[in-house]
Amino acid sequence: MDSDTPSSPSAPSFPGEPLPDSAAPFIVTAELPADVLAWSDALRRVHFPPERNWLKAHVTLFHAFAPSLREELLGVLGRFAAEFAPPAARIEGLMDLGGGTALAIRSPGMLAIRAAIADHFHGALTAQDQGTPRLHITIQNKVQRASAKALQAELGPQLSQRDFVFPGLGLHIYRRPHWEDLRIWRLRGKEGG
């Protein structure tokens, strides 16, 4: 499954007519700081198959919330953004996606925020969103295995660990195949608070 594509009966994984609001699921992301976004998006533009590269680099926390949860999502994400401080994160290396490659991210703080959101929406999560994700930025996907292995062999030795802080949470609408940005919240809680 392409990590950029929600799995939902109302959101097929193929391009077509944009979905109406009544059928378009919501995607929640951990927002990247400008420097990490620019760097990872440049990698994505070079290595992601151009005919399928409809999105900028991103870190998906939830792939598909039901359209009926719009108002609740707006309230919950706003409340958590006020409560949680921007969490530290580290790009630790490459993640093998089988038919693709991603930048592996370690961030216990962002996983804690995600767990709080998941707990609030318990019972409303899709099967794809019920487990704890391995945070990552996809830079290549849906390629032949040999191409993925070649990119990993090329980039692996060049990639060093990179520390950053997640500045916010993003809410997007899946429009098949594009995402429409709905809102970004800056994380502004206090450390340890």
C-alpha positions as CSV (number, residue, x, y, z in Angstrom):
1,M,0.0,0.0,0.0
2,D,1.4,3.4,-0.9
3,S,1.9,5.3,2.3
4,D,0.6,8.5,0.5
5,T,-2.8,6.9,-0.2
6,P,-5.5,6.5,2.4
7,S,-7.1,3.1,2.6
8,S,-10.8,3.7,2.8
9,P,-13.8,2.4,0.8
10,S,-14.6,6.1,-0.1
11,A,-11.0,6.8,-1.2
12,P,-9.8,4.5,-4.0
13,S,-6.0,4.4,-4.5
14,F,-6.2,5.5,-8.2
15,P,-6.5,9.0,-9.7
16,G,-9.9,10.1,-10.9
17,E,-12.3,12.8,-10.3
18,P,-11.7,14.8,-7.1
19,L,-13.8,13.5,-4.2
20,P,-16.6,15.6,-2.9
21,D,-16.5,16.8,0.7
22,S,-19.0,14.1,1.8
23,A,-16.6,11.3,0.7
24,A,-13.1,12.9,1.1
25,P,-11.3,11.5,4.2
26,F,-9.0,13.6,6.3
27,I,-5.3,13.0,6.8
28,V,-3.3,14.2,9.8
29,T,0.4,14.9,9.5
30,A,3.3,15.9,11.7
31,E,4.5,19.1,10.1
32,L,8.2,19.4,9.1
33,P,10.4,22.4,9.8
34,A,11.2,24.4,6.6
35,D,14.8,23.1,6.3
36,V,13.9,19.4,6.7
37,L,11.0,19.9,4.4
38,A,13.1,21.5,1.6
39,W,15.8,18.8,1.9
40,S,13.5,15.8,2.0
41,D,11.2,17.2,-0.7
42,A,14.2,17.7,-3.0
43,L,15.1,14.0,-2.5
44,R,11.5,13.1,-3.2
45,R,11.4,15.1,-6.4
46,V,14.6,13.3,-7.6
47,H,13.7,9.7,-6.6
48,F,9.9,9.4,-6.5
49,P,8.4,8.4,-9.9
50,P,7.4,11.7,-11.3
51,E,4.1,10.5,-12.8
52,R,2.9,9.7,-9.2
53,N,4.6,12.4,-7.2
54,W,1.6,14.6,-6.4
55,L,2.6,15.5,-2.9
56,K,5.3,17.3,-1.0
57,A,7.4,15.4,1.5
58,H,5.4,14.7,4.7
59,V,5.1,12.5,7.8
60,T,1.7,10.9,8.0
61,L,0.2,10.3,11.4
62,F,-3.3,9.2,10.3
63,H,-4.2,8.1,6.8
64,A,-8.0,8.5,6.8
65,F,-10.5,10.0,9.2
66,A,-14.1,9.9,8.2
67,P,-15.5,13.2,6.6
68,S,-18.1,13.2,9.4
69,L,-15.3,13.9,12.0
70,R,-14.3,17.2,10.5
71,E,-15.5,19.5,13.3
72,E,-14.3,17.1,16.0
73,L,-10.9,16.9,14.4
74,L,-10.6,20.7,14.2
75,G,-11.3,20.9,17.9
76,V,-9.1,18.0,19.1
77,L,-6.1,19.0,17.0
78,G,-6.4,22.6,18.2
79,R,-6.6,21.5,21.8
80,F,-3.6,19.1,21.6
81,A,-1.5,21.7,19.7
82,A,-2.1,24.1,22.7
83,E,-1.2,21.3,25.2
84,F,1.9,19.7,23.6
85,A,5.3,21.2,23.1
86,P,7.1,20.7,19.8
87,P,8.7,17.3,20.1
88,A,12.3,16.4,19.3
89,A,12.9,14.1,16.4
90,R,15.8,12.5,14.6
91,I,16.2,11.2,11.1
92,E,18.1,8.0,11.9
93,G,18.7,6.6,8.4
94,L,16.9,4.9,5.6
95,M,13.8,2.7,5.9
96,D,13.3,-0.1,3.3
97,L,9.7,0.0,2.0
98,G,10.2,-3.0,-0.2
99,G,9.3,-1.2,-3.4
100,G,10.6,2.1,-2.1
101,T,12.7,4.1,0.3
102,A,12.0,6.4,3.2
103,L,13.8,8.4,5.8
104,A,13.3,6.7,9.2
105,I,12.4,9.1,12.0
106,R,12.6,8.5,15.8
107,S,10.4,10.7,17.9
108,P,8.9,9.4,21.1
109,G,7.3,12.8,21.7
110,M,5.4,12.8,18.4
111,L,4.3,9.2,18.9
112,A,2.9,10.3,22.3
113,I,0.9,13.1,20.6
114,R,-0.3,10.6,18.1
115,A,-1.3,8.2,20.8
116,A,-3.3,10.9,22.5
117,I,-5.2,11.6,19.3
118,A,-5.7,7.9,18.6
119,D,-7.1,7.4,22.2
120,H,-9.5,10.3,21.7
121,F,-10.8,8.8,18.4
122,H,-10.8,5.2,19.7
123,G,-13.4,3.2,17.7
124,A,-13.3,5.7,14.8
125,L,-9.9,4.7,13.4
126,T,-9.5,2.7,10.2
127,A,-7.6,-0.6,10.3
128,Q,-4.6,1.1,8.7
129,D,-4.5,3.7,11.5
130,Q,-5.0,1.4,14.5
131,G,-1.4,0.4,15.0
132,T,1.6,2.5,16.0
133,P,3.3,3.8,12.9
134,R,7.0,3.8,12.1
135,L,7.4,7.5,11.4
136,H,9.0,8.2,8.1
137,I,9.2,10.5,5.1
138,T,8.7,8.6,1.8
139,I,11.2,9.6,-0.9
140,Q,10.6,6.8,-3.3
141,N,7.7,4.4,-3.7
142,K,6.2,1.9,-6.1
143,V,9.4,1.1,-8.0
144,Q,11.1,-2.2,-8.8
145,R,12.8,-3.8,-5.9
146,A,16.2,-3.5,-7.6
147,S,15.7,0.3,-7.9
148,A,14.9,0.6,-4.3
149,K,17.9,-1.4,-3.2
150,A,20.1,0.7,-5.5
151,L,18.9,3.9,-4.0
152,Q,19.4,2.6,-0.5
153,A,23.0,1.5,-1.4
154,E,23.7,5.0,-2.9
155,L,22.1,7.1,-0.1
156,G,22.8,5.0,2.9
157,P,26.5,5.9,3.2
158,Q,25.8,9.6,2.6
159,L,23.1,10.0,5.1
160,S,23.9,11.2,8.6
161,Q,21.6,11.5,11.5
162,R,19.7,14.8,11.6
163,D,18.0,16.3,14.6
164,F,15.0,18.6,14.4
165,V,11.8,19.5,16.1
166,F,8.3,18.9,14.7
167,P,6.7,22.4,14.8
168,G,3.1,21.4,14.3
169,L,0.2,19.3,13.2
170,G,-1.5,19.4,9.8
171,L,-5.0,18.5,8.6
172,H,-5.5,17.7,4.9
173,I,-8.4,16.5,2.8
174,Y,-7.7,13.7,0.4
175,R,-8.9,14.8,-3.1
176,R,-7.6,11.8,-5.1
177,P,-4.7,11.9,-5.9
178,H,-3.9,15.3,-4.4
179,W,-4.2,16.5,-0.8
180,E,-5.8,19.9,0.0
181,D,-4.3,21.6,3.0
182,L,-7.0,22.5,5.4
183,R,-5.2,23.8,8.5
184,I,-1.9,23.8,10.4
185,W,-1.6,24.2,14.1
186,R,1.7,25.2,15.8
187,L,2.5,23.0,18.8
188,R,2.9,25.5,21.6
189,G,2.6,23.7,24.9
190,K,5.3,23.8,27.5
191,E,8.0,21.2,28.0
192,G,7.1,18.7,30.6
193,G,3.6,20.3,30.9
